[in-house]
């Protein structure tokens, strides 16, 4: 894969991850359709490309981000 394509793909995935983090911080869970739209992919291609780039599925990333948020809140004595 050429550097331009790789950079474009990474930028698209970063948009999806930013949306994930924003929504999780608000206590919501974005749908696969919303994440795919943020990255400008179809659902099918987004899921495949996301796993290729990150090494985990979108659901695994969301789970990891929710756990990190919970640990942060526990550290601040929040419910």
C-alpha distances in whole Angstrom, upper triangle without the diagonal:
4,7,8,7,6,10,11,10,12,15,15,16,18,20,21,22,24,26,26,28,30,31,32,34,36,37,35,32,29,29,25,26,26,23,21,23,22,18,19,18,20,22,20,16,17,18,16,13,15,16,12,12,16,17,20,21,22,26,25,24,27,29,28,29,32,33,32,34,37,37,37,40,42,42,44,46,45,45
4,6,5,6,9,10,11,12,14,16,17,18,20,22,22,24,26,27,28,30,32,33,34,37,38,36,33,31,30,27,27,27,24,22,24,23,19,19,19,22,24,22,19,19,21,18,15,18,19,15,14,18,19,22,24,24,28,28,26,29,31,30,30,34,35,34,35,38,39,38,41,43,43,44,47,46,46
4,6,5,6,9,10,10,12,14,15,16,18,20,21,22,24,25,26,28,30,31,32,34,36,34,32,29,30,27,27,27,23,22,23,21,18,19,19,22,24,23,20,19,21,19,16,17,19,16,14,17,19,22,23,24,27,27,25,28,30,29,28,32,33,32,33,36,36,36,39,41,40,42,45,44,44
4,5,5,6,9,10,11,12,14,15,17,19,20,21,23,25,26,27,29,30,31,33,35,33,31,28,28,26,25,25,22,20,21,19,16,16,17,21,23,22,19,18,21,19,16,17,19,17,15,18,20,23,24,24,27,27,25,27,30,29,28,32,33,32,33,37,37,36,39,41,41,42,45,43,44
4,5,5,6,9,10,11,12,14,16,17,18,20,22,23,24,26,27,29,30,32,33,31,29,26,26,23,23,22,19,18,18,17,14,14,14,17,19,19,15,15,17,16,12,14,16,14,12,16,18,20,21,21,25,25,23,25,28,27,27,30,32,31,32,35,36,35,38,40,40,41,44,42,43
4,5,5,6,9,10,11,12,14,16,16,18,20,21,22,24,26,27,28,30,31,30,27,25,25,22,22,22,19,17,19,17,14,15,15,18,19,19,15,14,16,15,11,12,14,11,9,13,15,17,19,19,23,22,20,23,26,24,24,28,29,28,29,33,33,32,35,37,37,38,41,40,40
4,5,5,6,9,10,10,12,15,15,16,19,20,21,22,24,25,27,29,30,29,27,24,24,22,22,21,18,17,18,16,13,14,15,19,20,21,17,16,18,17,13,14,16,14,11,14,17,19,20,19,23,23,20,23,26,24,23,27,28,27,28,32,32,31,34,36,36,37,40,38,39
4,5,5,6,9,10,11,13,14,15,17,19,20,21,23,25,26,28,29,27,25,22,22,20,20,19,16,15,15,13,10,11,12,16,18,18,15,13,16,16,12,13,16,14,12,14,17,19,19,18,22,23,20,22,25,24,23,27,29,27,28,32,32,32,34,37,37,37,40,38,39
4,5,5,6,9,10,11,12,14,16,17,18,20,21,23,24,26,27,25,23,20,20,17,17,17,14,12,14,12,9,10,10,14,15,15,12,10,13,12,8,9,12,10,8,11,14,15,16,15,19,19,17,19,22,22,21,24,26,25,26,30,30,30,32,35,35,36,38,37,37
4,5,5,6,9,10,10,12,14,15,16,18,20,21,22,24,25,24,22,19,20,18,18,17,14,13,15,12,9,12,13,16,17,17,14,12,14,13,10,9,12,11,7,9,13,14,15,14,18,18,15,18,21,19,19,22,24,22,24,27,27,27,29,32,32,33,35,34,34
4,5,5,6,9,10,10,13,14,15,16,18,20,21,23,24,23,21,19,19,18,18,16,13,13,13,11,8,11,12,16,17,18,15,13,15,16,12,11,15,14,11,12,16,17,17,16,19,20,17,18,22,20,19,22,24,23,23,27,28,27,29,32,32,32,35,33,34
4,5,5,7,9,10,11,13,15,16,17,19,20,22,23,21,19,16,16,14,14,13,10,9,10,7,4,7,9,12,13,15,12,10,12,13,10,9,13,13,11,12,15,16,15,14,17,18,15,17,20,20,18,21,24,23,23,27,28,27,29,32,32,33,35,33,33
4,5,5,6,9,10,10,12,14,15,16,18,20,21,19,17,14,15,13,14,12,9,9,11,8,6,9,10,13,13,14,12,9,10,11,8,7,10,11,8,9,12,12,12,10,14,14,12,13,17,16,15,18,20,20,20,24,25,24,26,29,29,30,32,31,31
4,5,5,6,9,10,10,12,14,15,16,18,20,18,17,15,16,15,16,14,10,12,12,9,8,12,13,16,16,18,15,12,14,15,12,10,13,14,10,10,14,14,14,12,15,16,12,14,17,16,14,17,19,18,19,22,23,22,24,27,27,28,30,28,29
4,5,5,6,9,10,11,12,14,15,17,18,17,15,13,14,13,14,11,8,10,10,6,6,9,12,15,15,17,15,12,14,16,13,11,15,16,13,13,17,16,15,13,16,17,14,14,18,17,15,18,20,19,19,23,24,23,25,28,28,28,31,28,29
4,5,5,6,9,10,11,12,14,15,17,14,12,10,11,10,11,8,5,7,8,5,6,9,10,13,12,14,13,10,11,14,12,9,12,14,12,12,15,14,12,9,12,14,11,11,15,15,13,15,18,18,18,21,22,22,23,26,27,27,29,27,27
4,5,5,6,9,10,10,12,14,15,14,12,10,12,12,13,11,8,11,12,9,9,13,14,16,15,17,16,12,13,15,13,10,12,14,12,10,13,12,11,9,11,12,8,9,12,12,10,13,15,14,14,18,19,19,20,23,24,24,26,24,25
4,5,5,6,9,10,11,12,14,13,13,11,14,14,15,12,10,12,13,9,10,14,16,18,17,20,19,15,16,18,16,13,16,18,15,14,17,16,15,12,14,15,11,11,15,14,11,13,16,15,14,18,19,18,19,23,23,23,25,23,24
4,6,5,6,8,10,11,12,11,10,8,10,11,12,9,7,10,10,7,10,13,14,16,15,18,18,14,15,18,17,14,17,19,17,15,18,17,15,12,13,15,12,11,14,14,12,13,17,16,15,18,20,19,20,23,24,24,26,23,23
4,6,5,6,8,10,11,9,7,6,9,10,12,9,7,11,12,10,11,15,15,17,15,18,18,14,14,17,16,13,15,18,16,14,16,14,12,9,10,11,9,7,10,11,8,10,13,13,12,15,17,17,18,21,22,22,24,21,21
4,6,5,6,9,10,10,9,9,13,14,16,13,11,15,15,13,14,18,19,20,19,21,21,17,17,20,19,15,17,20,17,15,17,15,15,12,12,13,9,8,11,10,7,9,12,10,9,13,15,14,15,18,19,19,21,19,19
4,6,5,6,9,9,10,9,13,15,16,13,12,15,15,12,15,18,19,21,20,23,22,19,19,22,21,18,20,23,20,18,21,19,18,14,15,16,13,11,14,14,10,11,14,13,11,14,17,15,16,19,20,19,21,19,19
4,5,5,6,5,6,6,10,13,14,11,11,14,15,13,15,18,19,20,18,21,22,18,18,22,21,18,20,23,21,19,21,19,17,13,13,15,13,10,13,14,10,10,14,14,12,14,17,16,16,19,21,20,21,18,18
4,5,5,5,6,8,11,14,16,13,13,16,17,15,17,20,21,22,20,22,23,19,19,22,21,18,19,23,21,18,20,17,16,13,12,13,11,8,10,11,7,6,10,10,8,10,13,13,13,16,17,17,19,16,15
4,5,7,9,11,15,17,19,16,15,19,20,17,19,23,24,25,23,26,26,22,22,25,24,21,22,25,23,21,23,20,19,16,16,16,14,11,12,13,9,8,11,10,7,10,13,11,11,14,15,15,16,14,14
4,6,9,11,14,17,18,15,16,19,19,17,20,23,24,25,23,26,27,23,23,26,26,23,24,27,25,23,25,23,21,18,17,18,16,13,15,15,12,11,14,14,10,12,15,14,13,16,18,17,18,14,14
4,7,10,13,16,18,16,16,20,20,19,21,24,25,25,23,26,27,23,22,26,26,22,24,27,26,23,25,22,20,17,15,17,15,11,12,14,11,9,12,13,10,11,14,14,12,15,17,17,17,14,12
4,6,10,13,14,12,13,16,17,16,19,21,21,22,19,22,23,20,20,23,23,20,22,25,24,22,23,20,18,14,13,15,14,10,12,14,12,10,14,15,12,13,17,17,16,18,21,20,21,17,16
4,6,9,12,10,10,14,15,14,16,19,19,19,16,19,20,17,16,20,20,17,18,22,21,19,20,17,14,11,10,12,11,8,10,13,11,9,13,15,13,14,18,18,17,20,22,22,23,20,18
4,7,8,6,7,10,11,11,13,15,15,15,13,16,17,14,14,17,18,15,17,20,19,18,19,16,14,10,10,13,12,9,12,14,12,12,16,17,15,17,20,20,20,23,25,25,26,23,22
4,5,5,6,9,10,11,13,14,13,13,10,13,15,12,12,16,16,14,16,19,19,18,19,16,13,10,10,13,13,10,13,16,15,15,18,19,19,20,23,24,24,26,28,29,29,26,25
4,5,5,6,8,10,11,12,10,10,6,9,11,8,8,12,13,11,13,16,16,16,17,14,11,8,9,12,12,11,14,16,15,16,19,20,20,22,25,25,26,28,30,31,32,29,27
4,5,5,6,9,10,10,9,8,6,10,11,9,10,14,14,13,16,18,18,18,20,17,14,11,13,16,15,14,17,20,19,19,22,23,23,25,28,28,28,31,33,33,34,31,30
4,5,5,6,9,10,10,10,9,13,13,11,12,15,15,14,16,19,18,18,20,18,15,11,13,16,15,13,17,19,17,18,21,22,21,23,26,26,26,29,31,31,32,29,28
4,5,5,6,9,9,10,8,11,11,8,9,13,12,10,13,15,15,14,16,14,12,9,11,14,12,11,15,16,15,16,19,20,19,22,24,24,25,28,29,29,31,28,27
4,5,5,6,5,6,5,9,8,5,8,11,10,9,13,14,14,15,17,15,12,10,13,15,14,14,17,19,18,19,22,23,23,25,28,28,29,31,33,33,35,32,31
4,5,5,6,7,8,11,11,9,12,14,13,13,16,18,17,18,20,19,16,13,16,19,17,16,20,21,20,21,25,25,24,27,29,29,30,33,34,34,36,33,32
4,6,8,10,11,14,13,10,12,15,13,12,16,17,16,16,19,18,16,13,16,18,16,15,19,20,18,20,23,22,22,25,27,26,27,30,31,31,33,31,30
4,6,9,10,12,10,7,10,12,10,9,13,14,13,14,17,16,14,12,15,17,15,16,19,20,18,21,23,23,23,26,28,27,29,32,33,33,35,33,32
4,7,9,12,10,8,12,13,11,12,15,16,15,17,19,19,17,15,18,20,19,19,22,23,22,24,27,27,27,30,32,31,32,35,36,36,38,36,35
4,6,8,6,5,9,10,9,10,13,14,14,16,18,17,15,13,17,19,18,18,22,23,22,24,27,27,27,30,32,32,33,36,37,37,39,37,36
4,5,5,6,9,10,10,12,14,15,16,17,19,18,15,14,16,19,19,19,22,23,23,25,27,28,28,31,33,33,34,37,38,39,40,38,37
4,6,5,6,9,10,10,12,14,15,16,17,15,12,11,13,16,16,16,19,21,21,22,25,26,26,28,30,31,32,34,36,36,38,35,34
4,5,5,7,9,10,11,13,14,16,16,15,12,12,14,16,17,18,20,22,22,24,26,27,28,30,32,33,34,36,37,39,40,37,36
4,5,5,6,8,10,10,12,14,15,14,12,12,15,17,17,18,21,22,22,24,26,27,28,30,32,33,34,36,38,39,40,38,37
4,5,5,6,8,10,10,12,13,12,10,9,12,14,14,15,18,19,19,21,23,24,24,27,29,29,31,33,34,35,37,34,34
4,6,5,6,9,10,11,11,10,7,7,10,12,12,13,15,17,17,19,21,22,23,25,27,28,29,31,33,34,35,33,32
4,6,5,6,9,10,10,10,8,10,13,13,14,16,18,19,20,22,24,24,26,28,29,30,32,34,35,37,38,36,35
4,5,5,6,8,10,10,9,10,14,14,14,16,19,19,19,22,24,24,25,28,29,29,31,33,34,36,38,36,35
4,5,5,6,8,7,7,7,11,11,10,12,15,15,15,18,20,20,22,24,25,26,28,30,31,32,34,32,32
4,5,5,5,5,5,7,10,10,10,13,14,14,16,18,19,20,22,24,25,26,28,30,31,32,34,33,32
4,6,6,8,9,11,14,13,13,16,18,17,19,22,23,23,25,27,28,28,31,32,33,35,37,35,35
4,6,8,10,11,14,13,12,15,17,16,17,20,21,21,23,26,26,26,29,31,31,33,35,34,34
4,5,8,9,12,10,9,12,14,13,14,17,18,17,20,22,22,23,26,27,27,29,31,30,30
4,7,10,12,10,10,13,14,13,15,18,18,18,21,23,23,24,27,28,28,31,32,31,31
4,7,8,6,7,10,11,10,12,15,15,16,18,20,21,22,24,26,26,29,30,29,28
4,5,5,6,9,10,11,12,14,15,17,18,20,21,23,24,26,27,29,30,29,28
4,5,5,6,9,10,10,12,14,15,16,18,20,21,22,24,26,27,28,26,25
4,5,5,6,9,10,10,12,14,15,16,18,20,21,22,24,26,27,25,23
4,5,5,6,9,10,11,12,14,15,17,18,20,21,23,25,26,24,23
4,5,5,6,9,10,10,12,14,15,16,18,20,21,23,24,23,22
4,5,5,6,9,10,10,12,14,15,16,18,20,21,22,20,19
4,6,5,6,9,10,11,12,14,15,16,18,20,21,19,18
4,6,5,6,9,10,11,12,14,15,17,19,20,19,18
4,5,5,6,9,10,11,12,14,15,17,18,17,17
4,5,5,6,9,10,10,12,14,15,16,14,13
4,5,5,6,9,10,10,12,14,15,14,13
4,5,5,6,9,10,11,13,14,13,14
4,5,5,6,9,10,11,12,11,11
4,5,5,6,9,10,10,9,9
4,5,5,6,9,10,10,11
4,5,5,7,9,9,11
4,5,5,6,5,7
4,5,5,6,7
4,6,8,10
4,6,9
4,7
4
